[in-house]
Amino acid sequence: MKALVLKEKNQHPGLEEVANPKAGQSEVLVRMKAAALNHRDVYIMQGLYPNVRYPLIPGSDGAGIAADDREVIFQPGIHWGDDERMQSRDYHILGLPTNGTFSEYIVVGEGQIFDKPTHLTFEEATALPLAGLTAFRVLFSRCKSQSGEKVLITGAGGGVALFCCQFAFAAGLEVFVTSGSETKIASALKLGVLGAANYKSQDWPEKLKSQASGFDVIIDSAGGDGFADLIRLCNPGGRIGIYGGSNGTVSNFSPQPIFWKQISILGSTMGSDQDFADMLAFVNHHKIVPVVDSVFSLEEGAKAFERMEKGEQFGKIVLRISQ
Ligand SMILES: NC(=O)c1ccc[n+]([C@@H]2O[C@H](COP(=O)([O-])OP(=O)(O)OC[C@H]3O[C@@H](n4cnc5c(N)ncnc54)[C@H](OP(=O)(O)O)[C@@H]3O)[C@@H](O)[C@H]2O)c1
């Protein structure tokens, strides 16, 4: 079969002929129709995760047809365990250390297989698993976001961030965003966000303050020194959910506003099988359609990686594997 293979650190994946995988006991062979990129795939290419090994077929998101003709997507998290509060020590994510979804066939555990939402095409459905799961858990399971609350979502152009926006709209929250791109801000406003500020401008916190006064929930994947501004923008009794740290450490951190305003800071990673099932039920109920930024063929995999590296996307970058 054909697969996109990472062979060396900092080198884009190339299309290779590799052996077809074989399903073992309690496993299912899936003929892939589409896959999607996450920032994780770029970090793996850059060797930024512990225990990265090459050659590797990356990819955590996939949609396809199982051996019994079911149209399926997969829960990308493996071995969450029994504790809803956190993943087990055996937990790992499809696409490292095991081969991922950027291939014509894949073998996954029976427990990872879920029915593809019928209102979505394969290319839309494949956009959902990793980013949708992360968004659902941070927004609802961790931050307990409620209808009528004001939520600020940072970096609106990102895959997870856009699902946070779409899920928050569906749940009746008032949604505000930051982005580093005026074009992406215009797209987010078109989608339905009530206000926005460009995090590259000096006065972005003041702009948001004048638009919303403060936020009950803030969902962040950037970290860095801008995090102190998020604490200032958080309402008393508010929650800040963190699922990423793209901008690195926070050096200007002051604990006073956190304890005085009774703010909860909640870390969140991926989600349990229950979170995945709840997320799918939510998407089916609200007929949510993921925002797909662009679709590349498997042969154009390197171009898809480049687009994500440059941060040009608004929504998910998808790989079409078969028609
Ligand atoms: N914990 C988990 O389970 C989990 C799961 C998925 C992702 N993540 C992490 O979350 C981050 C985003 O992942 P993704 O796959 O959604 O990536 P992505 O689609 O490439 O999005 C990255 C986004 O980060 C935003 N960004 C960059 N600099 C920023 C800044 N200074 N302030 C605010 N936002 C900024 C950008 O927003 P604009 O384009 O709008 O400027 C960009 O769209 C990555 O660090 C990833 O590792 C964690």
The ligand as an SDF file (V2000), in Angstrom:
LIG
                    3D

 48 52  0  0  0  0  0  0  0  0999 V2000
   -3.3310   18.6400   24.9310 N   0  0  0  0  0  0  0  0  0  0  0  0
   -3.8530   18.0870   23.8640 C   0  0  0  0  0  0  0  0  0  0  0  0
   -4.4890   17.0410   23.9300 O   0  0  0  0  0  0  0  0  0  0  0  0
   -3.7010   18.7690   22.5570 C   0  0  0  0  0  0  0  0  0  0  0  0
   -4.4650   18.3470   21.4660 C   0  0  0  0  0  0  0  0  0  0  0  0
   -4.3600   19.0470   20.2600 C   0  0  0  0  0  0  0  0  0  0  0  0
   -3.4780   20.1140   20.1610 C   0  0  0  0  0  0  0  0  0  0  0  0
   -2.7110   20.4620   21.2380 N   0  0  0  0  0  0  0  0  0  0  0  0
   -1.7710   21.6030   21.1360 C   0  0  0  0  0  0  0  0  0  0  0  0
   -2.5480   22.7570   20.8460 O   0  0  0  0  0  0  0  0  0  0  0  0
   -1.8230   23.6130   19.9600 C   0  0  0  0  0  0  0  0  0  0  0  0
   -2.6720   23.8480   18.7120 C   0  0  0  0  0  0  0  0  0  0  0  0
   -2.8290   22.6020   18.0320 O   0  0  0  0  0  0  0  0  0  0  0  0
   -3.6510   22.4950   16.6600 P   0  0  0  0  0  0  0  0  0  0  0  0
   -3.4760   21.1180   16.1450 O   0  0  0  0  0  0  0  0  0  0  0  0
   -5.0170   23.0870   16.8450 O   0  0  0  0  0  0  0  0  0  0  0  0
   -2.7200   23.4400   15.7660 O   0  0  0  0  0  0  0  0  0  0  0  0
   -2.9510   24.3870   14.5280 P   0  0  0  0  0  0  0  0  0  0  0  0
   -4.2000   23.9840   13.8070 O   0  0  0  0  0  0  0  0  0  0  0  0
   -1.6680   24.4310   13.7960 O   0  0  0  0  0  0  0  0  0  0  0  0
   -3.1900   25.7790   15.2630 O   0  0  0  0  0  0  0  0  0  0  0  0
   -2.1890   26.4910   15.9450 C   0  0  0  0  0  0  0  0  0  0  0  0
   -2.8000   27.7800   16.3080 C   0  0  0  0  0  0  0  0  0  0  0  0
   -2.0570   28.4060   17.3440 O   0  0  0  0  0  0  0  0  0  0  0  0
   -2.4290   29.7640   17.2870 C   0  0  0  0  0  0  0  0  0  0  0  0
   -1.3920   30.6580   17.8240 N   0  0  0  0  0  0  0  0  0  0  0  0
   -0.1340   30.7890   17.4050 C   0  0  0  0  0  0  0  0  0  0  0  0
    0.4790   31.7540   18.1350 N   0  0  0  0  0  0  0  0  0  0  0  0
   -0.4310   32.2090   19.0240 C   0  0  0  0  0  0  0  0  0  0  0  0
   -0.4210   33.2240   20.0370 C   0  0  0  0  0  0  0  0  0  0  0  0
    0.6460   33.9770   20.2520 N   0  0  0  0  0  0  0  0  0  0  0  0
   -1.5430   33.4180   20.7650 N   0  0  0  0  0  0  0  0  0  0  0  0
   -2.6560   32.6790   20.5430 C   0  0  0  0  0  0  0  0  0  0  0  0
   -2.7190   31.7240   19.5940 N   0  0  0  0  0  0  0  0  0  0  0  0
   -1.6290   31.4950   18.8400 C   0  0  0  0  0  0  0  0  0  0  0  0
   -2.6460   30.1060   15.8360 C   0  0  0  0  0  0  0  0  0  0  0  0
   -3.8180   30.8940   15.7590 O   0  0  0  0  0  0  0  0  0  0  0  0
   -4.0840   31.9170   14.5670 P   0  0  0  0  0  0  0  0  0  0  0  0
   -3.7590   31.1720   13.3150 O   0  0  0  0  0  0  0  0  0  0  0  0
   -5.5220   32.2690   14.6840 O   0  0  0  0  0  0  0  0  0  0  0  0
   -3.1720   33.0890   14.7690 O   0  0  0  0  0  0  0  0  0  0  0  0
   -2.7800   28.7600   15.1660 C   0  0  0  0  0  0  0  0  0  0  0  0
   -3.9410   28.6280   14.4290 O   0  0  0  0  0  0  0  0  0  0  0  0
   -0.4940   22.9100   19.6850 C   0  0  0  0  0  0  0  0  0  0  0  0
    0.4630   23.4080   20.5960 O   0  0  0  0  0  0  0  0  0  0  0  0
   -0.7820   21.4570   19.9960 C   0  0  0  0  0  0  0  0  0  0  0  0
    0.3510   20.7420   20.3790 O   0  0  0  0  0  0  0  0  0  0  0  0
   -2.8050   19.8190   22.4180 C   0  0  0  0  0  0  0  0  0  0  0  0
  1  2  1  0
  2  3  2  0
  2  4  1  0
  4  5  1  0
  4 48  2  0
  5  6  2  0
  6  7  1  0
  7  8  2  0
  8  9  1  0
  8 48  1  0
  9 10  1  0
  9 46  1  0
 10 11  1  0
 11 12  1  0
 11 44  1  0
 12 13  1  0
 13 14  1  0
 14 15  2  0
 14 16  1  0
 14 17  1  0
 17 18  1  0
 18 19  2  0
 18 20  1  0
 18 21  1  0
 21 22  1  0
 22 23  1  0
 23 24  1  0
 23 42  1  0
 24 25  1  0
 25 26  1  0
 25 36  1  0
 26 27  1  0
 26 35  1  0
 27 28  2  0
 28 29  1  0
 29 30  1  0
 29 35  2  0
 30 31  1  0
 30 32  2  0
 32 33  1  0
 33 34  2  0
 34 35  1  0
 36 37  1  0
 36 42  1  0
 37 38  1  0
 38 39  2  0
 38 40  1  0
 38 41  1  0
 42 43  1  0
 44 45  1  0
 44 46  1  0
 46 47  1  0
M  CHG  2   8   1  16  -1
M  END
$$$$
